[in-house]
Amino acid sequence: MTVGPALAAAGFLWYLLVREPLDFWVQVLPGLPLFSLGLAITVPPLTSAVLGAIPPAPAASHPPSTTPSRGSPASSRVGCLGLVLAGRLDTDGFHRVALVSALLMALGAARAWIGIRRPTRPPDPAAPRGGTPGPGSPAAGPA
């Protein structure tokens, strides 16, 4: 959850190279795979984290439980782009959007690096603990 947003931020930073006259092959195209790979690396663990936070019974009975986690933030981001652009999409507006997007992705990467940890699970009381097998256990052999 750190590498993906960092790659996406690098893709957005690449867009700061866009100048007039536009050369798509040099100024835009190399940023696309960086951004795309960043999203491809981010989405699966994000989905796993969201579904892992839901107790097993509701997760199995309500499969579209990730829909709100994807839809609402996406709508907010699209709405915020209008604020950043301030009504005009020219080279300067494009650079503002790319820079703000790169900063947000970098902040997400930093937040993931600092705050996301794999939780430790308590030991299963039914699991064998090692040592010598007790009487009646399959590993003890016939009595």
LUMRO-103000 format. One record per residue: x, y, z of N, C-alpha, C in turn. Coordinates in pm, 1 decimal. Example, Ala and Ser with C-alpha at 12.3 -4.5 7.8 and 13.67 -1.06 7.14 Angstrom:
2
<<1319.0,-569.0,780.0>,<1230.0,-450.0,780.0>,<1320.0,-330.0,780.0>>
<<1285.0,-225.0,708.0>,<1367.0,-106.0,714.0>,<1290.0,3.0,787.0>>
! end
This chain:
143
<<82.4,-118.5,0.0>,<0.0,0.0,0.0>,<87.4,125.6,0.0>>
<<215.8,109.7,-1.2>,<305.9,224.7,-8.0>,<364.2,240.4,-147.5>>
<<404.8,131.1,-208.0>,<470.7,136.7,-339.1>,<374.2,184.5,-446.2>>
<<251.2,137.3,-443.7>,<153.1,175.2,-545.0>,<126.9,324.5,-549.6>>
<<89.2,387.4,-437.5>,<69.2,532.2,-440.8>,<196.6,610.2,-475.7>>
<<312.5,558.5,-436.3>,<437.2,627.3,-471.6>,<460.7,623.4,-622.9>>
<<432.5,509.2,-686.0>,<445.0,501.3,-832.2>,<342.7,591.1,-901.4>>
<<220.7,593.8,-850.8>,<118.6,681.3,-909.1>,<160.0,827.9,-894.9>>
<<218.3,863.7,-781.2>,<267.4,1001.1,-763.2>,<377.6,1032.3,-863.7>>
<<466.0,936.3,-889.3>,<571.3,957.3,-989.2>,<511.0,978.3,-1128.0>>
<<403.5,904.3,-1158.0>,<335.3,923.3,-1285.6>,<278.0,1063.6,-1298.8>>
<<217.2,1113.2,-1191.5>,<163.9,1249.3,-1193.9>,<275.8,1351.7,-1204.7>>
<<386.3,1329.2,-1135.9>,<498.6,1423.4,-1145.7>,<555.6,1427.1,-1287.2>>
<<549.5,1314.7,-1357.4>,<596.8,1312.8,-1495.9>,<518.5,1412.5,-1580.4>>
<<390.2,1430.1,-1547.5>,<306.5,1521.9,-1624.8>,<348.6,1667.3,-1609.9>>
<<432.9,1698.2,-1514.2>,<484.5,1834.7,-1503.1>,<578.6,1868.3,-1618.4>>
<<620.5,1767.5,-1694.7>,<704.4,1791.1,-1812.1>,<624.3,1840.1,-1932.7>>
<<491.8,1837.2,-1923.2>,<407.8,1878.9,-2036.0>,<426.8,2028.7,-2060.3>>
<<459.5,2062.4,-2183.3>,<478.2,2201.3,-2228.7>,<416.5,2213.6,-2367.3>>
<<397.6,2333.5,-2411.1>,<352.7,2357.6,-2548.2>,<474.8,2377.7,-2636.0>>
<<481.6,2321.5,-2751.9>,<388.0,2229.5,-2815.1>,<397.1,2091.5,-2749.5>>
<<284.0,2025.7,-2742.7>,<273.1,1896.3,-2675.7>,<335.4,1786.1,-2760.3>>
<<421.5,1707.3,-2697.8>,<474.5,1586.1,-2759.2>,<425.2,1469.0,-2673.2>>
<<314.7,1408.5,-2715.1>,<249.9,1303.1,-2637.8>,<345.5,1190.2,-2604.0>>
<<427.3,1149.3,-2700.5>,<514.1,1031.9,-2683.4>,<621.0,1053.8,-2577.7>>
<<662.6,1175.7,-2556.4>,<769.8,1204.3,-2459.8>,<714.6,1263.1,-2330.3>>
<<613.4,1350.0,-2340.2>,<567.2,1423.7,-2223.0>,<453.0,1355.0,-2147.9>>
<<372.0,1277.5,-2216.2>,<254.1,1218.3,-2152.3>,<265.5,1066.7,-2138.8>>
<<296.0,998.7,-2247.2>,<293.1,852.2,-2248.6>,<377.5,786.3,-2139.3>>
<<500.1,829.7,-2110.6>,<576.5,760.5,-2005.0>,<513.5,770.9,-1865.7>>
<<435.1,873.7,-1840.0>,<369.2,885.6,-1709.7>,<251.4,792.1,-1694.0>>
<<189.6,752.8,-1804.9>,<72.3,665.3,-1797.9>,<101.7,528.9,-1736.3>>
<<207.2,458.2,-1779.4>,<232.7,327.5,-1715.4>,<271.3,340.1,-1568.4>>
<<339.7,447.4,-1531.9>,<373.6,466.8,-1389.9>,<246.3,480.4,-1306.8>>
<<158.0,567.8,-1352.9>,<33.0,588.4,-1281.3>,<-51.0,460.0,-1280.1>>
<<-62.1,394.4,-1395.0>,<-143.4,272.6,-1405.6>,<-88.9,160.4,-1318.1>>
<<40.8,140.3,-1321.1>,<101.3,36.9,-1237.8>,<81.2,68.8,-1090.1>>
<<92.7,196.7,-1055.1>,<68.6,237.0,-916.6>,<-71.8,201.8,-870.5>>
<<-171.7,229.2,-955.4>,<-308.9,193.4,-919.1>,<-327.4,42.5,-913.6>>
<<-266.4,-27.7,-1009.0>,<-279.6,-173.7,-1011.1>,<-218.3,-237.2,-886.5>>
<<-114.2,-178.0,-833.8>,<-51.3,-230.5,-712.2>,<-130.1,-190.5,-587.6>>
<<-201.2,-77.3,-593.1>,<-272.4,-26.1,-475.9>,<-407.1,-93.1,-453.3>>
<<-483.5,-116.2,-557.6>,<-623.2,-158.2,-542.0>,<-639.4,-295.2,-475.3>>
<<-566.5,-400.8,-515.2>,<-590.1,-530.6,-449.0>,<-566.3,-530.6,-297.5>>
<<-454.8,-474.8,-246.4>,<-441.5,-476.3,-100.0>,<-541.7,-384.3,-30.7>>
<<-583.0,-278.2,-98.9>,<-684.3,-191.1,-39.8>,<-815.9,-265.5,-25.5>>
<<-854.3,-338.0,-128.8>,<-976.7,-417.5,-123.2>,<-966.0,-524.9,-14.8>>
<<-851.4,-589.1,-4.4>,<-830.9,-691.1,99.6>,<-840.2,-630.3,238.7>>
<<-784.1,-510.6,254.7>,<-788.7,-444.9,385.5>,<-932.1,-409.9,423.3>>
<<-1009.1,-359.9,327.0>,<-1148.1,-324.9,355.7>,<-1227.6,-450.7,389.2>>
<<-1212.9,-554.7,308.4>,<-1288.0,-677.2,335.2>,<-1238.2,-749.1,459.8>>
<<-1109.4,-735.4,491.9>,<-1055.8,-798.3,612.0>,<-1105.4,-733.6,739.2>>
<<-1152.7,-610.0,729.9>,<-1203.1,-541.1,848.1>,<-1347.6,-576.7,878.4>>
<<-1412.8,-648.3,787.9>,<-1552.6,-687.3,805.9>,<-1555.6,-828.4,863.8>>
<<-1638.2,-852.1,964.6>,<-1649.1,-987.8,1018.4>,<-1689.4,-1086.7,908.8>>
<<-1646.1,-1212.9,919.4>,<-1669.2,-1309.5,811.6>,<-1815.1,-1327.4,770.3>>
<<-1908.0,-1336.0,861.6>,<-2047.5,-1360.8,823.9>,<-2104.4,-1247.4,739.0>>
<<-2094.2,-1121.0,780.5>,<-2146.6,-1014.8,694.5>,<-2070.8,-1002.6,562.5>>
<<-1942.3,-1030.9,561.5>,<-1866.0,-1020.5,436.5>,<-1916.1,-1121.4,335.4>>
<<-1954.9,-1239.6,380.9>,<-2003.6,-1342.0,289.2>,<-2145.9,-1312.2,243.5>>
<<-2224.2,-1247.5,327.6>,<-2363.4,-1221.6,290.8>,<-2383.3,-1088.9,219.5>>
<<-2283.6,-1002.9,220.5>,<-2293.7,-871.7,156.2>,<-2171.0,-846.4,68.1>>
<<-2160.5,-910.8,-48.4>,<-2041.5,-896.1,-131.6>,<-2011.8,-753.8,-178.4>>
<<-2112.4,-667.4,-205.9>,<-2075.8,-534.6,-255.0>,<-2034.5,-438.9,-143.8>>
<<-1977.1,-490.4,-37.0>,<-1942.0,-405.4,76.8>,<-1829.9,-307.6,46.1>>
<<-1755.2,-326.5,-62.6>,<-1649.5,-230.0,-95.8>,<-1700.4,-117.3,-183.0>>
<<-1823.6,-122.9,-230.7>,<-1874.7,-19.1,-320.0>,<-1867.5,119.5,-257.4>>
<<-1913.9,140.7,-133.8>,<-1903.3,275.5,-76.6>,<-1758.5,321.0,-59.9>>
<<-1667.0,227.6,-33.8>,<-1527.9,267.5,-14.1>,<-1463.5,312.3,-144.5>>
<<-1520.0,272.3,-258.0>,<-1465.2,314.1,-387.1>,<-1540.3,433.7,-444.9>>
<<-1672.2,434.5,-433.9>,<-1752.5,535.9,-501.4>,<-1746.1,673.3,-439.1>>
<<-1764.4,683.1,-308.6>,<-1769.3,814.3,-244.3>,<-1638.1,890.8,-254.8>>
<<-1524.3,829.8,-222.4>,<-1399.1,904.5,-237.1>,<-1370.8,944.5,-381.7>>
<<-1409.2,861.2,-477.3>,<-1385.7,895.4,-617.3>,<-1464.8,1019.1,-655.5>>
<<-1588.9,1027.4,-613.0>,<-1670.3,1145.5,-641.9>,<-1610.5,1269.5,-578.3>>
<<-1559.3,1255.9,-457.9>,<-1497.7,1370.3,-390.4>,<-1374.0,1418.5,-464.7>>
<<-1293.5,1324.2,-513.1>,<-1171.6,1364.1,-584.9>,<-1205.7,1437.1,-714.3>>
<<-1303.6,1387.7,-787.3>,<-1341.8,1453.1,-912.3>,<-1393.2,1594.0,-883.7>>
<<-1470.7,1609.1,-778.7>,<-1520.5,1741.4,-742.3>,<-1408.8,1836.2,-702.2>>
<<-1308.6,1784.9,-633.4>,<-1196.7,1870.0,-590.5>,<-1109.9,1915.2,-707.4>>
<<-1105.6,1837.1,-814.5>,<-1028.0,1878.9,-930.9>,<-1080.6,2010.1,-986.9>>
<<-1211.0,2031.2,-982.8>,<-1268.5,2157.8,-1027.5>,<-1219.4,2274.5,-944.7>>
<<-1204.4,2252.6,-813.2>,<-1150.5,2359.2,-728.4>,<-1006.1,2392.1,-763.9>>
<<-928.8,2288.5,-792.1>,<-787.8,2308.5,-825.4>,<-774.2,2378.7,-960.1>>
<<-856.7,2338.1,-1055.8>,<-849.7,2397.5,-1189.3>,<-900.5,2540.9,-1191.9>>
<<-992.2,2573.2,-1104.1>,<-1052.7,2705.9,-1099.6>,<-1115.6,2741.9,-1234.4>>
<<-1178.8,2643.8,-1298.5>,<-1255.6,2671.3,-1418.5>,<-1180.3,2672.2,-1549.9>>
<<-1050.1,2659.4,-1553.1>,<-973.8,2663.8,-1677.8>,<-876.2,2548.9,-1685.9>>
<<-876.8,2481.8,-1800.0>,<-778.8,2375.5,-1820.0>,<-682.5,2420.7,-1929.1>>
<<-575.9,2479.0,-1886.0>,<-466.3,2513.5,-1974.6>,<-342.8,2443.1,-1919.1>>
<<-226.2,2475.4,-1968.1>,<-105.1,2407.6,-1921.8>,<-82.7,2430.4,-1772.6>>
<<-104.7,2553.1,-1726.9>,<-86.7,2581.0,-1583.6>,<-188.4,2505.6,-1498.5>>
<<-313.3,2499.6,-1544.4>,<-415.7,2424.8,-1471.4>,<-384.3,2276.0,-1468.7>>
<<-335.5,2223.1,-1580.4>,<-296.5,2082.5,-1586.8>,<-182.6,2054.4,-1490.3>>
<<-86.3,2145.9,-1483.2>,<25.8,2129.7,-1389.9>,<-22.7,2134.4,-1245.0>>
<<-118.6,2224.0,-1216.2>,<-172.7,2230.6,-1079.2>,<-239.5,2098.4,-1040.8>>
<<-321.0,2045.9,-1132.1>,<-389.2,1918.9,-1104.3>,<-286.8,1806.7,-1085.9>>
<<-185.7,1801.8,-1172.6>,<-83.6,1696.4,-1162.0>,<-7.4,1708.6,-1030.3>>
<<26.6,1830.2,-991.9>,<102.7,1849.7,-867.9>,<19.4,1815.3,-744.7>>
<<-104.7,1862.2,-741.1>,<-191.2,1830.4,-626.4>,<-215.6,1680.1,-619.3>>
<<-240.0,1616.9,-733.9>,<-262.5,1471.8,-735.3>,<-138.3,1396.8,-689.2>>
<<-20.4,1439.8,-734.7>,<104.5,1375.6,-692.3>,<124.6,1392.4,-541.7>>
<<96.0,1511.4,-489.4>,<111.5,1533.4,-344.9>,<15.1,1446.2,-265.1>>
<<-109.3,1433.7,-312.0>,<-206.1,1350.0,-240.9>,<-165.3,1202.8,-244.1>>
<<-116.2,1158.1,-358.6>,<-70.2,1018.6,-366.7>,<52.0,997.0,-277.0>>
<<143.3,1093.1,-275.1>,<262.0,1081.1,-189.9>,<222.6,1081.8,-41.9>>
<<124.2,1164.6,-6.5>,<75.3,1163.7,132.1>,<12.1,1029.6,166.7>>
<<-63.2,972.5,72.4>,<-121.2,840.1,93.9>,<-13.8,734.0,112.8>>
<<93.2,743.0,32.8>,<203.3,647.0,46.6>,<271.1,662.2,182.5>>
<<293.7,787.2,224.6>,<357.5,810.6,354.6>,<268.1,761.5,468.6>>
<<138.8,786.5,456.9>,<45.2,742.3,560.1>,<41.5,589.8,568.5>>
<<44.9,525.1,452.5>,<46.5,378.6,452.1>,<175.5,326.1,514.2>>
<<287.8,388.9,481.9>,<417.0,345.7,535.3>,<419.6,356.3,687.5>>
<<363.3,465.1,738.8>,<366.7,490.1,883.3>,<258.4,412.2,957.6>>
<<137.2,406.6,900.0>,<24.1,361.7,978.4>,<-29.0,222.9,954.2>>
<<4.7,160.2,843.6>,<-54.5,29.3,816.3>,<41.3,-80.1,860.5>>
<<-5.8,-160.8,951.2>,<71.4,-273.1,1001.9>,<-12.7,-398.5,993.6>>
<<51.0,-511.0,974.7>,<-20.5,-638.5,972.4>,<-58.5,-673.2,1116.4>>
<<-187.1,-694.7,1142.4>,<-227.0,-727.1,1279.5>,<-180.4,-867.1,1317.0>>
<<-148.1,-883.1,1444.4>,<-111.0,-1015.3,1493.9>,<-237.8,-1084.1,1542.6>>
<<-248.1,-1210.1,1511.5>,<-366.1,-1286.0,1552.5>,<-334.9,-1361.5,1680.2>>
<<-435.2,-1370.1,1768.7>,<-412.6,-1449.7,1889.8>,<-399.0,-1596.4,1851.0>>
<<-321.8,-1672.0,1928.6>,<-304.2,-1813.8,1895.9>,<-436.7,-1888.5,1906.5>>
<<-453.0,-1985.6,1817.9>,<-573.0,-2069.4,1817.9>,<-560.6,-2170.9,1931.4>>
<<-654.6,-2169.6,2027.3>,<-643.3,-2263.4,2140.1>,<-656.6,-2409.5,2097.1>>
<<-718.1,-2437.6,1983.2>,<-735.3,-2576.1,1938.2>,<-612.7,-2627.4,1863.8>>
<<-522.3,-2538.4,1826.8>,<-403.7,-2580.0,1750.7>,<-303.7,-2648.4,1843.5>>
<<-234.7,-2751.4,1792.8>,<-133.3,-2817.7,1876.5>,<-18.0,-2721.8,1903.9>>
<<39.1,-2734.4,2022.1>,<144.9,-2643.3,2062.6>,<284.1,-2702.1,2046.8>>
<<295.3,-2821.0,2001.0>,<428.4,-2882.1,1988.9>,<457.2,-2969.7,2109.4>>
<<579.0,-3014.5,2120.9>,<615.2,-3101.9,2230.6>,<575.5,-3245.0,2200.4>>
<<562.1,-3324.8,2303.6>,<527.5,-3466.2,2283.7>,<376.7,-3479.3,2271.6>>
<<331.6,-3565.3,2180.4>,<186.9,-3582.6,2165.5>,<128.1,-3653.1,2286.3>>
<<8.5,-3613.4,2319.8>,<-58.9,-3672.2,2433.9>,<-124.6,-3803.6,2395.9>>
<<-172.4,-3880.5,2497.0>,<-240.5,-4007.9,2467.8>,<-366.4,-3982.0,2388.5>>
<<-390.7,-4067.1,2290.2>,<-510.5,-4055.0,2209.3>,<-493.6,-3965.4,2088.3>>
<<-380.6,-3896.8,2076.9>,<-361.8,-3812.1,1958.5>,<-310.7,-3898.4,1843.6>>
<<-340.9,-3859.9,1719.7>,<-300.4,-3942.1,1605.7>,<-149.4,-3959.9,1596.2>>
<<-73.4,-3864.6,1641.8>,<72.3,-3873.3,1632.8>,<129.8,-3967.8,1739.3>>
<<50.3,-4003.5,1840.7>,<101.0,-4088.7,1947.5>,<112.0,-4233.7,1905.6>>
<<39.2,-4272.1,1801.6>,<45.5,-4411.7,1754.7>,<-58.2,-4496.0,1826.7>>
<<-65.7,-4623.8,1791.6>,<-167.0,-4710.7,1855.6>,<-132.3,-4736.6,2001.2>>
<<-236.9,-4751.4,2079.0>,<-217.3,-4771.7,2223.1>,<-204.2,-4916.4,2258.8>>
! end
